[in-house]
Amino acid sequence: MVGGHSGIENTYKKLTALVYWKGLRDDVHAYVKACDVCQKNKYDNASINMDFIDGLPRYKQKIVIWVVVDRLTKYAHFVCLAHPYSAHDVVSLFLEHIYKLHGVLEDIVNDRDLVFTSKVWQELFAMLRATLNTSTTYHLQTDGQTEVVNRCLETYLRCFCSDSQKDWSTYLAITEWWYNTIFRSSIQQTLYEALYGQPPPLHLP
């Protein structure tokens, strides 16, 4: 279609104003679902992994990093946490760091079911009129994806904080940007591009 398309229903309505044939709706559905550009650049925030890195040197009561990874694009967020933390604490951080950027996430895979299956999470998603399906089953592939992110994060922070390891929290935002904007040979782009469909804005001094 000239000018691209805007989803199944809009494409169908535009076409029926010009032409019609038997099975047109099915053909439109198949065409849109198979569109390579859309599959690469349109994103539905369906599923994320969550994990925690704890036991870090204490910095302003923060000793935990909450790692949130999108399972489709592998884009990651790193969030500081004080310990002990409650479900209410994590919900507040979810709204502040994840929801405002990505909207409601329908599926969460994690290994901390007591935090993520609490009543407060169910109430939050009921308020947002969304469905939360939390899986705590051990999956080798899922666990491996999170472990790779954790290792990269720990290595980067160790290099930056070699002089003073207690400063790790200061570099966490920079670490997140670095992780999401380095070129990945496996997908021939950055994770930023995989999520947003365009290269990251980079400053060259």
N, C-alpha and C positions, 0 to 999 in steps of 0.2 A: 504493500500500500504506500502511495506517495505521502510523505509526512509522517510515516510510522503509524502505530496504532495505540489505543488507550484502553487496553483490556478487552476481555471477551464481549461484554454486553455493548460497550460503545462501538466496537468494531462491527459487530453484527448489525446494529441499528444504522450505521453509516452505509453499509453495503446494501441493506434492504431498501434504502432510499434510491438506489441505483439499479440493482439487479436482484434476482432471486433464482435459486434452484433447489431442488429437493435435497435435504441434508446440509443446507448452508450453515445452520447453527453448529452442527457437529464438525464441519470443516473449519469454521472459524475457531472453535474451541481447540482443535488439534493444532492449527497454525500458531495461535498465540502461545500455547503451552510449549511448543517446539522452538519458539523464537530464541535464537542464540543470544541476541543482545539483551533481552529481558532476563534470561536465566543468569547472565553474568552480572547485571546491574540492578535488578529489582530484588529486594530483600524483604523477607517476611518475619524476621526475628522469632523463629519458631522454637529454637532450643539452645540452651546454654549449659555449660559445665561450671560448677562452683567448687572451689577448694580453698584451703587455708594453709599458709606457711607460718608456723609459729616458732616460738623460742628465739626470736631475734633479740639483739641488744636493745634494752629499754630506751626509748626516746620519747619524752613527754608522755609517759604512760602507754605508749604504743609499742607493742611487741609482736603484732600479728599483721600479715598481709592477706587480704581477701582477694583471691584471684578469680575473675569472671571471664570465661572464654566462650565466644560464639562458636557453636559446633560446625556451622556451615563455612564461614570465612576464616575462622581461627583468630579473629580480632579479639584483643584482650584488654581488660581493665584491671588495674592494681589499686586497691583501697586499703588505707591504714585502719587498724582496729586496736582498741585497748583490750586488755584481758583482765577479768573475764568479760565476755560480751553476751548479750541476750538476743532473743529473736527480735525484740523491738529495736535494738541497736542496728541490727542488720537490715531490717525493713527500712529504717530511716536512711541508711546509706544506699540501699537499693533505689529509693526514690530520688536521692540526690545525685547519684553517679550513673545509674543505669537507665531507670525509667525515663528521665528527662531527655535522654539521647535516643533511646531505642523504642520506647513505648512498652506495652505489655508483652511479656514473654510467656508462651504457653507451656513450655516444658523445661524443667530444671533437673539436671542430673548432678548429684552431689553425694558426699559420704558423711554428711552431718545431718542426719534425718531429724534429730531432736530440735535443731534450729529451724530447719526449713519446712517441717511438717506441723509446726505449732499453730495454734488457733489464730494468732495475729496474722500469719501469712494467708490463711484461708479468708479471714475477714477483709484483708487488703484487696485480694483479687475479686472477692464478691462485690466490694465497693466499686472496683474498676470494671465490673461486669465481664470478667474474663475467667477462663478456666485454668487452674494450675494443676498440672500433672507432675508430681514429684516422684522420681525413680531413684531408689537407693541401691538398686541391684548392681553388683560388680560387673563391669564390662571392661575387658582387656583393652579394646580400642579407645574407649572413652578415657579410661584411666591413663593410658599412654599419652594421649594428647595433652592432658593437663600436666603430666609429669615433665613433658618437653618444655612447656611454658615455664614451669617452676624452675627448672634447671637454668634456662636462659636468664630469667629474672635474678636468680641468686648469683650467677656468674657476673652479670653486669653490675649489680650492687656491690659485690665484693671488690671489683676493680675500682669503682668510683670512691668507695669508702675505705680504701686500704689504709689511709692515715688515721681515720677516726670512724670506726664501724658504727658508732652510735648515731652518725649522721644519715643513716640509710633512708629515713623518712623524707629528708630534704630532696633526695634524688629520685623519688618514686615517680613523680609526674613525668620527669625527663625520660626515665626508663620506659614508661608506658609508650611515650611518643616514639622512642627509638625502636622498641619492639614492633610496633605497628607500621613503621615506615621504612624498614630495611627491605631491600629487594629479595624476593624468595624465588630461587631458580625453579622450584617444584611447580609453581603456578605462574611463573614469568611476570610477576607483579608484586606490589606490596600488599599487606593485609588491609591497609587503608584503602587502596584501590579496589580490592575485593569487596569491601563493605560499601564504599561511597561511589564507586564507578568512575573515579577520576584520581589523578596523581595527587599526593599530598603537597601542600604549599611549603616549599623549602626556602630558607633564607641563605643566600651565599654571601659571606662577608667580603 
